[in-house]
Amino acid sequence: MNWSEPADSVLVALVRMVPETLRELASASARDESEAVAEQRGASEVEVDDVVRGWIRTTPPEQRNGLIAVIESLGLEPERYAEELESPEGWDEEFEEPPDSGM
């Protein structure tokens, strides 16, 4: 799938906020999810909104409130993504950390 230049720039900016050791994984996950978002809307090119929505979906729901400031720092309106920010959609529970064993 093709990526618009602004979409690619936003992904790079978001990935830079991730610890270096996790950047490659975060980038690959966000890229895949962003392309899925674009496909869902019937597009052949990933746009900025697709990247933001993809990034939100790859972020655990309990950490999504922190994305509001990130979205604003990119010059975007968080209200535009309110539904995604409030939804657990996209987050695969299989990748959640196991509960603390208390040991």
C-alpha positions as CSV (number, residue, x, y, z in Angstrom):
1,M,0.0,0.0,0.0
2,N,1.2,3.5,-0.7
3,W,1.8,6.0,2.0
4,S,1.4,9.8,1.7
5,E,4.4,11.8,2.8
6,P,2.6,13.5,5.7
7,A,1.4,10.0,6.9
8,D,5.0,8.7,6.8
9,S,6.2,11.7,8.7
10,V,3.6,11.3,11.4
11,L,4.6,7.7,11.9
12,V,8.3,8.6,12.2
13,A,7.4,11.2,14.8
14,L,5.3,8.8,16.8
15,V,7.9,6.0,16.7
16,R,10.6,8.5,18.0
17,M,8.5,8.7,21.2
18,V,9.0,5.0,21.8
19,P,12.1,3.7,23.7
20,E,14.7,2.8,21.1
21,T,14.7,-0.9,21.9
22,L,11.0,-1.1,20.9
23,R,10.9,1.2,17.9
24,E,11.2,-1.4,15.2
25,L,8.3,-3.5,16.7
26,A,6.2,-0.3,17.3
27,S,6.8,0.9,13.8
28,A,5.9,-2.5,12.2
29,S,2.7,-2.8,14.3
30,A,1.6,0.7,13.7
31,R,2.4,0.4,9.9
32,D,0.3,-2.8,9.7
33,E,-2.6,-1.3,11.7
34,S,-2.5,2.0,9.7
35,E,-2.8,0.1,6.4
36,A,-5.7,-1.9,7.8
37,V,-7.5,1.3,8.8
38,A,-6.9,2.7,5.2
39,E,-8.2,-0.6,3.7
40,Q,-11.3,-0.4,5.9
41,R,-12.2,3.0,4.4
42,G,-11.5,1.6,0.9
43,A,-8.3,3.7,0.3
44,S,-5.2,2.8,-1.7
45,E,-3.0,5.2,0.2
46,V,-2.4,5.7,4.0
47,E,-3.2,9.2,5.2
48,V,-2.4,11.0,8.5
49,D,-5.7,10.0,10.0
50,D,-5.1,6.4,9.3
51,V,-1.7,6.5,11.1
52,V,-3.2,8.2,14.2
53,R,-6.1,5.7,14.3
54,G,-3.6,2.8,13.8
55,W,-1.4,4.1,16.5
56,I,-4.3,4.4,18.9
57,R,-5.4,0.8,18.1
58,T,-1.9,-0.5,18.9
59,T,-1.9,1.4,22.3
60,P,-3.3,-0.4,25.3
61,P,-6.7,1.2,26.3
62,E,-5.4,2.2,29.8
63,Q,-2.6,4.2,28.1
64,R,-4.7,6.0,25.5
65,N,-5.5,9.1,27.6
66,G,-1.8,9.9,27.3
67,L,-2.2,10.0,23.5
68,I,-4.3,13.2,23.7
69,A,-1.2,15.4,24.3
70,V,0.7,13.5,21.7
71,I,-2.0,14.1,19.1
72,E,-2.1,17.7,20.0
73,S,1.7,18.0,19.7
74,L,1.3,16.8,16.1
75,G,-1.0,19.7,15.4
76,L,-4.1,17.5,15.2
77,E,-7.5,17.7,17.0
78,P,-7.9,14.8,19.6
79,E,-11.7,15.2,19.4
80,R,-11.5,13.8,15.9
81,Y,-10.2,10.5,17.4
82,A,-12.5,10.4,20.5
83,E,-14.2,7.2,19.4
84,E,-11.0,5.3,19.0
85,L,-9.4,6.8,22.1
86,E,-12.4,5.5,24.2
87,S,-12.7,2.1,22.5
88,P,-10.8,-1.1,23.3
89,E,-11.0,-2.0,19.6
90,G,-7.8,-3.0,18.0
91,W,-6.1,-4.0,21.2
92,D,-5.4,-7.8,21.2
93,E,-5.6,-9.1,24.8
94,E,-3.3,-11.9,23.9
95,F,-0.4,-9.5,24.0
96,E,-1.2,-8.1,27.4
97,E,1.2,-8.8,30.2
98,P,0.2,-11.5,32.6
99,P,-1.1,-10.5,36.0
100,D,1.4,-10.0,38.7
101,S,1.9,-13.3,40.5
102,G,2.7,-11.5,43.8
103,M,6.1,-13.1,44.0
